[in-house]
Amino acid sequence: MRIITGRARGLKLTPPRNYDVRPTADRVKEALFNIIRSAVPDAAVLDAFAGTGNLALEAWSRGARKIVLFDKSPESLRLVRTNVAKARAQEAADIRHTDAVAGILKCAARGEQFDIIFSDPPYDKGLNQELYEALLAHPSVLREGGLLVLEHSLAEDPAAYVKTGTPMRTEKYGDTKISLILWK
């Protein structure tokens, strides 16, 4: 697990000690960032299930101005703090001990807005749908024209819960799918 390109290019991030956290594979992350490359510079980014901080730190390395990282696991938060320090991204990073839905509610109350939101939760637990529904209830948290990026298993089909007519692109990488939703 490493930062692929940008200011922290090649930096090896500290991986999780157990399998409770499943970081995005480098090849999936590289493909994802090739797709969203033009949206990243100067973006405010939220990593709603940070785990290791892998996705947010890649965005920061590629020019995101602000990264906010949520996780409810104390062990994951320690790992995120370690990786943020390793990348020297402390000035841009805001690490919060919260679950994704509660975090969205707090962001809405504070008037915070993001250009990109990454959602890479434990697979097949309905967490992407819960996050999506929290964003529908508080739509200003993701700027109009922003991107909601869902990482999920092959079994999950965001089209089953995403509003009909919403622009969405889904790509498959082995046993992982990435769904990109354009926020309107």
Long-range contacts (C-beta under 8 A, 24 or more apart in sequence): 1-26, 1-52, 1-54, 2-26, 3-57, 3-58, 3-61, 3-87, 4-29, 4-30, 4-33, 4-58, 4-61, 5-33, 5-61, 5-62, 6-58, 6-60, 6-61, 6-62, 6-63, 7-60, 7-61, 8-57, 8-60, 8-61, 8-87, 8-88, 8-89, 9-61, 11-61, 11-86, 11-87, 13-52, 13-53, 13-54, 13-57, 13-83, 13-86, 13-87, 14-52, 14-79, 14-82, 14-83, 14-86, 15-52, 16-51, 16-52, 16-75, 16-76, 16-79, 17-75, 20-73, 20-75, 21-51, 21-52, 21-73, 21-75, 21-76, 21-79, 22-51, 22-122, 22-123, 23-51, 23-52, 23-54, 24-54, 24-55, 24-120, 24-151, 24-176, 25-173, 25-174, 25-176, 27-173, 28-151, 28-173, 28-174, 28-176, 28-178, 29-54, 29-55, 29-58, 31-171, 31-173, 31-178, 32-149, 32-171, 32-178, 33-58, 33-59, 33-62, 35-169, 35-171, 35-178, 35-180, 36-116, 36-147, 36-149, 36-180, 37-62, 39-115, 39-116, 39-146, 39-147, 40-64, 40-116, 43-114, 43-115, 43-116, 44-68, 44-112, 44-113, 44-114, 44-115, 44-116, 45-114, 45-115, 45-116, 45-117, 45-118, 46-70, 46-103, 46-107, 46-114, 46-116, 46-117, 46-118, 46-141, 47-118, 47-120, 48-100, 48-103, 48-104, 48-117, 48-118, 48-119, 48-121, 48-131, 49-100, 49-118, 49-119, 49-120, 49-121, 49-122, 49-127, 50-76, 50-77, 50-80, 50-95, 51-76, 51-79, 51-80, 51-120, 52-76, 52-79, 52-80, 52-83, 53-79, 53-80, 53-83, 53-84, 53-93, 54-83, 55-118, 55-120, 55-149, 56-93, 56-118, 57-83, 57-84, 57-87, 57-89, 59-116, 59-118, 60-87, 60-89, 60-92, 60-93, 61-87, 61-89, 64-92, 64-116, 65-92, 66-92, 66-94, 67-92, 67-93, 67-94, 68-93, 68-94, 68-95, 68-96, 68-107, 68-112, 68-114, 69-93, 69-94, 69-95, 69-96, 70-96, 70-98, 70-99, 70-100, 70-103, 71-97, 71-98, 72-97, 72-98, 72-99, 100-127, 100-130, 100-131, 100-134, 101-130, 101-131, 101-134, 104-131, 104-134, 104-135, 104-138, 104-141, 105-134, 105-138, 107-138, 107-141, 108-138, 108-140, 108-141, 111-140, 112-141, 113-140, 113-141, 113-142, 113-143, 114-141, 114-142, 114-143, 114-146, 115-142, 115-143, 115-146, 115-147, 116-146, 116-147, 116-149, 117-141, 117-142, 117-146, 117-147, 117-148, 117-149, 118-149, 118-151, 119-148, 119-149, 119-150, 119-151, 120-150, 120-151, 123-152, 123-153, 123-155, 123-156, 124-152, 124-153, 124-155, 124-156, 128-152, 128-156, 128-158, 129-158, 129-161, 132-158, 132-161, 132-162, 132-181, 133-161, 135-183, 136-163, 139-183, 142-183, 143-183, 144-183, 144-184, 145-182, 145-183, 145-184, 146-182, 146-183, 147-180, 147-181, 147-182, 147-183, 148-180, 148-181, 148-183, 149-178, 149-179, 149-180, 149-181, 150-178, 150-179, 150-180, 150-181, 151-176, 151-177, 151-178, 152-176, 152-177, 152-178, 152-179, 153-177
